[in-house]
Amino acid sequence: MKTLLIMVGKTTDKHLSVLVDDYVSRISHYMPFDVSVIPELKNTKSLSELQQKEKEGELIIKQLHPSDTIVLLDEQGTEFRSIGFAQWLERQQSNNKRLVFVIGGPYGFSPSVYSRAQMKISLSKMTFSHQMVRLVFAEQLYRACTIIKGEPYHHE
């Protein structure tokens, strides 16, 4: 199974960017994994939040294939413990050609992106910046890979 992480906007903090890149490299040892960055919209001062979400949503949907399983990182999503997420990921690996995780912009997702998604995952009941979510999710995806392989990265 191929896995893709779509992110709206580049990671602007160089320290976070280095850490995210490190986890992306680690994940790639376990599965085919790519990251796609959708450029931030220009001149958003004249756009409402809904208009911004709609424009970002169009760019997200252009990257999706009809057979993709789409998972949004969303505060209203299902919460997992790390082992539960690893078990869920392992089931997805045997049932899907391509699994796509999406981290939206600062205002979330458009209705069209929500309607295209099969699932929403929340990383916490707390709110993180969409920049920080990249690092937390990349680490959790890496952790899930090590749990699936029975490696000692994760401790109970």
Backbone as a ProteinNet text record, in pm:
[ID]
protein_1_A
[PRIMARY]
MKTLLIMVGKTTDKHLSVLVDDYVSRISHYMPFDVSVIPELKNTKSLSELQQKEKEGELIIKQLHPSDTIVLLDEQGTEFRSIGFAQWLERQQSNNKRLVFVIGGPYGFSPSVYSRAQMKISLSKMTFSHQMVRLVFAEQLYRACTIIKGEPYHHE
[TERTIARY]
83.3	0	87.8	51.5	119	48.5	125.8	70.4	116.3	23	51.3	3.3	83.1	43.7	34.7	-84.6	-105	-113.1	-36.3	-36.4	-62	-144.5	-169.3	-66.2	14.8	117.9	244.1	356.9	483.5	506.5	592	627.9	723	679.4	755.9	864.2	848.4	949.5	1058.2	1181.3	1288.1	1317.6	1301.2	1325.7	1222	1095.8	991.1	1012.4	1052.3	1073.8	1180.6	1288.3	1396.1	1343	1265.5	1211.6	1110	1021.4	924	996.9	1096.1	1172.1	1240.4	1289.8	1353.5	1253.1	1133.3	1033.1	985	971.9	932.5	1034.8	1162.3	1268.6	1259.1	1232.6	1220.9	1100.8	987.3	866.6	890.3	965.6	991	1065.6	1127.8	1193	1091.1	969.1	866.8	759.3	736.1	629.1	654.9	598.4	606.6	531.8	602.1	544.4	589.9	493.4	523.3	451.4	505.8	444.3	419.9	301.8	267.5	225.8	290.2	259.4	182	63.6	-16.8	23.4	63.7	106.6	-4.4	37	-60.5	-117.9	-243	-309.2	-250	-246.2	-198	-317.6	-291.7	-393.5	-521.3	-506.1	-622.7	-698.5	-645.2	-713	-852.4	-867.9	-996.4	-1089.9	-1044.2	-1125.8	-1184.3	-1306.7	-1364.6	-1300.5	-1322.4	-1270.7	-1327	-1455.4	-1518.1	-1458.2	-1436.6	-1376.3	-1235.2	-1160.1	-1024.9	-1029.6	-1119.9	-1132.7	-1173.9	-1263.5	-1308.2	-1192.8	-1113.3	-999.8	-896.2	-865.8	-772.9	-831	-961.9	-1028.7	-1017.6	-1030.9	-1015.6	-876	-774.9	-636.6	-612.2	-674.2	-661.8	-725.9	-848.4	-923	-853.4	-783.8	-710.4	-604.1	-556.3	-450.4	-502.5	-632.9	-691.2	-730.7	-716.7	-761.2	-895.6	-978.8	-1110.6	-1103.4	-1000.7	-992.3	-920.8	-875.1	-802.7	-892	-830.7	-894.3	-840	-930	-892.1	-919	-815.7	-826.7	-785.3	-877.6	-850.6	-803	-701.9	-663.4	-749.9	-840.7	-947	-979.7	-1001.8	-1027.7	-1153.5	-1244.8	-1367.6	-1352.8	-1230.4	-1209.3	-1196.4	-1178.4	-1157.4	-1019.9	-1014.4	-885.6	-839.9	-710.5	-648.9	-538.9	-517.2	-390.2	-293.5	-165.6	-67	-80.5	-101.7	-115	-241.3	-349.1	-473.2	-456.9	-384.2	-358.7	-275.3	-175.6	-92.2	-177	-267.1	-354.8	-445.5	-499.9	-584.5	-503.6	-380.9	-295.4	-263	-235.3	-204	-322.8	-444.3	-563.7	-576.9	-547.9	-556.4	-456.4	-338.6	-234.6	-278.2	-359.5	-402.2	-530.6	-596.8	-726.2	-727.1	-617.4	-618.2	-496.9	-517.7	-404.8	-328.7	-403.8	-339.5	-419.6	-349	-405.8	-354.3	-445.8	-407.6	-451.9	-354.7	-381.7	-373.5	-462	-464.1	-463.4	-366.8	-361.4	-401.5	-512	-565	-494	-546.6	-496	-550	-526.5	-564.3	-715	-797.7	-942.7	-1007.5	-929.7	-987.1	-1015.8	-1123.1	-1153.7	-1285.6	-1295.7	-1420.3	-1519	-1648.3	-1747.1	-1716.2	-1661.1	-1631.2	-1520.4	-1423.2	-1317.6	-1375	-1456.6	-1520.6	-1603.1	-1675.5	-1761	-1679.4	-1558.6	-1472.6	-1400	-1388.5	-1310.6	-1388.7	-1314.9	-1374.1	-1363.3	-1268.4	-1245	-1179.6	-1198.3	-1129.3	-1058.1	-935.8	-857.4	-820	-834.1	-790.1	-666.4	-566.6	-444.5	-457.5	-552.2	-566.8	-693.3	-739.6	-849.3	-798.5	-668.5	-607.9	-596.1	-584	-566.6	-419	-368.9	-232	-235.1	-129.1	-119	-107.6	-151.2	-141.2	4.6	95	238.3	283.6	239.9	280.4	217.9	96.8	29.2	115.3	186.7	272.3	374.4	438	540.2	476.5	371.6	307.5	256.1	191.8	140.3	252.5	356.4	467.9	530.7	546.2	603.1	510.7	380.3	286.8	279.1	290.4	292	418.7	530.7	655	641.6	586.7	567.9	480.3	373.4	285.5	362.3	448.3	528.9	618.4	677.8	766.4	686.9	566.2	480.7	442.7	403.5	365.5	481.1	603.3	721.5	774	715.1	758.7	893	925.6	1052.5	1038.9	1149.2	1143	1124.9	1088.3	1071.5	961.3	851	736.2	743	713.7	711.3	573.9	523.5	393.5	410.1
-117.7	0	124	218.3	347.4	438.9	524.1	619.7	758.9	852.5	990.7	1080.8	1179.2	1283.3	1413	1471.5	1600.5	1705.9	1812.9	1922.3	2053.4	2137.7	2269.6	2366.3	2423.1	2518	2447.5	2511.4	2450.3	2471.2	2388.5	2402.8	2521.6	2625.8	2750.7	2754.7	2679.2	2676.5	2577.1	2625.2	2537.7	2423.3	2444.8	2337.5	2226.7	2263.8	2164.3	2093.7	2168.7	2111.4	2002.2	2026	1926.4	1800.3	1817.5	1702.4	1624.8	1697.4	1630.6	1553.2	1615.1	1547.6	1421.2	1426.4	1309.3	1195	1223.7	1118.3	1068.1	1156.9	1114.5	1014.8	1044.1	953.6	818.6	822.3	697.7	614.3	680.9	610.6	541.7	606.5	552.6	419.2	385.5	255.4	143.5	180.5	82.2	66	171.6	166.3	272.6	253.6	361	482.9	592.5	710	837.2	921.6	1050.2	1160.8	1280.6	1400.7	1497.2	1555	1655.9	1783.1	1893	2020.9	2107.5	2146.2	2237.7	2378.9	2461.1	2596.6	2674.7	2756.8	2843.1	2940.1	2973	3067.2	3206.6	3280.5	3419	3512.9	3628.6	3734.8	3685.8	3620.8	3565.4	3670.1	3790.5	3895.3	3924.6	3909.8	3939.1	3818.4	3704.2	3582.8	3555.4	3507.5	3462.2	3327.7	3283	3151.1	3042.7	3050.9	2950.7	2952.9	3071	3080.2	3022	3049.4	2995.5	2842.7	2788.3	2642.7	2581.7	2649.1	2599	2593.8	2699.3	2702.8	2596.6	2584	2479.4	2341.3	2326.6	2199.2	2157.2	2251.9	2220.9	2167.3	2228	2183.4	2045.7	2018.8	1886.4	1780.9	1805.7	1707	1675.1	1772.1	1746.6	1638.4	1618.2	1520.7	1380.8	1368.2	1240.9	1155.5	1025.3	927.6	870.8	825.7	772.3	657.1	574.1	457.4	485.5	608.6	642	630	590	599.5	727.8	820.3	952.9	963	1006.5	1024.8	1168	1242.6	1381.1	1388.8	1469.2	1498.2	1614.9	1586.1	1679.6	1667.2	1779.8	1777.8	1700.2	1678.8	1603.5	1454.3	1411.6	1273.9	1175.4	1050.7	941.6	954.7	935.1	934.4	790	769.2	637.5	646.3	537	518.5	472.1	481.7	448.4	304.7	210.8	71	51.3	115.4	106.7	165.4	276.4	336.1	241.8	176.6	80.7	-35.5	-85	-195.1	-150.5	-29.7	24.6	38.6	92.8	111.9	-21.9	-121.8	-253.8	-310.2	-290.5	-334.6	-257.4	-128.6	-46.7	-94	-135	-178.3	-298.3	-383.6	-502	-477.9	-364.1	-340.2	-226.6	-154.3	-35.5	-29	30.9	56.5	180.4	284.2	409.1	471.6	501.3	565.3	708.4	804.8	945.4	1014.4	1067.3	1149.3	1294.7	1378.9	1519.1	1608.1	1700.1	1804.3	1934	1989.7	2108.9	2235.5	2344.9	2475.8	2518.1	2642.3	2688.8	2689.6	2687.9	2690.1	2554.5	2452.2	2319.4	2288.7	2211.3	2158.3	2210.8	2210.1	2247.9	2131.9	2159.9	2051.6	1944.6	1985	1887	1790.2	1838.3	1749.4	1657.2	1712.1	1627	1516.7	1549.3	1448.2	1342.1	1372.7	1277	1181.4	1222.1	1144.5	1024.5	917.6	799.7	804	884	884.5	1015.2	1048.4	1161	1108.2	1154	1116.7	1244	1239.5	1349	1303	1387.4	1353.1	1379.6	1463.5	1500.3	1582.9	1592	1683.9	1827.5	1842.2	1975.1	2022.4	2152.3	2209.7	2236.8	2193.6	2220.9	2310.2	2385.8	2460	2357.9	2396.2	2300	2272.7	2359.5	2334.6	2222.5	2231	2132.6	1995.6	1993.8	1867.7	1782.7	1847.1	1773.5	1687.3	1747.4	1674.4	1564.7	1597.8	1499.2	1381.4	1409.7	1300.5	1216.9	1281.4	1206.7	1113.9	1163.1	1077.9	961.3	986	877.8	775.6	821.2	727.6	641.8	704.1	628	527.6	573.3	485.2	366.1	390.7	281.3	179.9	229.6	139.3	50.3	108.2	28.5	-71.1	-33.8	-126.6	-244.6	-215.5	-322.4	-419.3	-367.7	-452.8	-514.9	-479.3	-535.7	-480.2	-362.4	-300.5	-227.9	-205	-154.3	-3	70.2	215.6	251.5	176.3	204.4	117.9	177.9	103.8	120.7	13.7	19.6	80.2
0	0	0	-83.5	-83.7	15.1	78.2	173.1	133.7	137.9	102.6	215.7	248.5	342.6	264.7	258.6	193.9	303.4	287	383.6	310.1	368.3	310.8	368.2	281.7	323.8	368.1	340.1	379.9	529.1	585.8	725.9	736	803.4	803.4	910.1	1017.2	1122.5	1082.1	1065.6	1015.5	1112	1242.2	1338.2	1321.9	1308.6	1285.3	1152.2	1051.5	918.5	921.5	992.4	1003.1	1071.6	1177.5	1249.5	1164.7	1097.5	1010.4	901.3	838.8	732.8	785.2	908.7	968	981.3	1031.7	1045.3	909.9	813.3	677.8	623.3	644	599.3	670.6	799.9	877.1	829.5	807.8	764.6	630.9	544.4	410.7	413.5	525.3	539.3	561.8	600.8	634.2	527.6	450.1	350	244.1	125.7	25.8	80.7	99.9	166.7	97.5	63.3	0.6	74.5	61.1	117.1	2.6	0.4	-98.7	-25.6	-60.4	3.2	-95.7	-54.9	-135.1	-94.6	-189.7	-154.8	-84.5	12.6	78.3	-23.3	-4.7	-94.2	-77	-185.1	-182.1	-166.5	-111.7	-98.8	-31	84	153.8	234.6	247.7	325	269.4	137.8	74.6	73.3	125.7	124.1	262.5	265.5	392.6	428	551.2	591.2	499.6	469.9	383.5	243.9	188.5	54.4	55	161.7	171.9	179.5	260.3	271.1	137.2	65.4	-65.1	-164.8	-170.1	-263.5	-226.4	-97.6	-54.1	-85.7	-64.7	-91.6	-237.1	-328.2	-471.1	-499.8	-436.5	-457.8	-396.4	-282.9	-219.9	-308.8	-352.7	-429.9	-562.3	-620.6	-744.8	-727	-604.8	-579.8	-547	-535.9	-494.6	-613.4	-596.4	-695.1	-648.5	-741.9	-703	-603.1	-610.2	-521.7	-389.3	-367.7	-244.4	-121.5	-12.4	118.8	182.1	212.7	259.8	409.5	483.4	627.6	659.6	718	754.5	898.8	922.9	1060.8	1104.6	1197.2	1230.2	1379.1	1442.8	1586.9	1623.9	1529.6	1556.4	1524	1493.4	1451.9	1566.6	1529.5	1623.3	1687.3	1817.8	1887.7	1906.6	1890	1908.7	2013.1	2082.5	2151.8	2042.9	2065.9	1962.2	1912.4	2001.7	1960.6	1877.5	1916	1839	1699.8	1690.1	1559	1473.1	1533.8	1460.3	1408.9	1490.7	1448.9	1334.2	1345.9	1239.1	1110.2	1119.6	1002.5	936.7	1015.6	960.2	881.7	931.5	857.3	726.5	729.5	608.6	503.6	548.9	455.9	373.9	431.6	356.6	276.9	299.3	234.4	133.4	116.7	32.6	-58.6	-177	-266.3	-222.4	-183.4	-143	-29.4	77.3	194.8	198.1	204.5	199.1	328	400.6	518	475.3	529.7	490.5	614.5	617.3	719.7	650.8	692.7	628.4	672.3	624.3	661.4	797.2	834.4	967.8	994.8	890.7	910.6	890	864.2	846	700	677.2	545	490.1	359.8	293.2	302.2	285.4	282.9	177.3	63	-41.6	0.9	78.1	128.1	235.6	325	426.3	360.1	254	191.4	118.4	81.2	9.6	105.9	231.6	329.8	382.3	409.5	471.1	623.4	674.3	818.7	860.3	987.7	1049.3	1173.4	1193	1311	1385.1	1517	1602.8	1678.5	1684.5	1757	1906.4	1944.5	2084.4	2101.2	2223.9	2252.9	2256.9	2269.7	2267.3	2123.1	2106.1	1973.8	1949.6	1833.9	1793	1670.1	1649.9	1524.2	1411.2	1290.5	1180.1	1147	1187.6	1171.2	1266.6	1391.1	1491.9	1465.4	1410.1	1379.6	1286.7	1196.3	1102	1175.3	1274.3	1350.5	1435.3	1507	1594.8	1512	1398.3	1315.8	1255.6	1205	1145.4	1248.8	1371.1	1476.2	1506.6	1512.7	1542.1	1428.8	1306.8	1194.5	1199.6	1230.1	1246.3	1361.7	1473.1	1588.8	1550.1	1475.7	1432.6	1348.2	1259.9	1176.5	1262	1365.7	1451.7	1535.5	1576.2	1651.2	1562.2	1439.2	1344.8	1324.3	1315.9	1294.5	1425.2	1537.7	1666.5	1712.8	1670	1708.9	1842.7	1912.7	2050	2066.7	1963.9	1976.1	2076.2	2072.2	2158.4	2283.9	2397.8	2525.1	2588.4	2645.2	2715.4	2850.7
[MASK]
++++++++++++++++++++++++++++++++++++++++++++++++++++++++++++++++++++++++++++++++++++++++++++++++++++++++++++++++++++++++++++++++++++++++++++++++++++++++++++

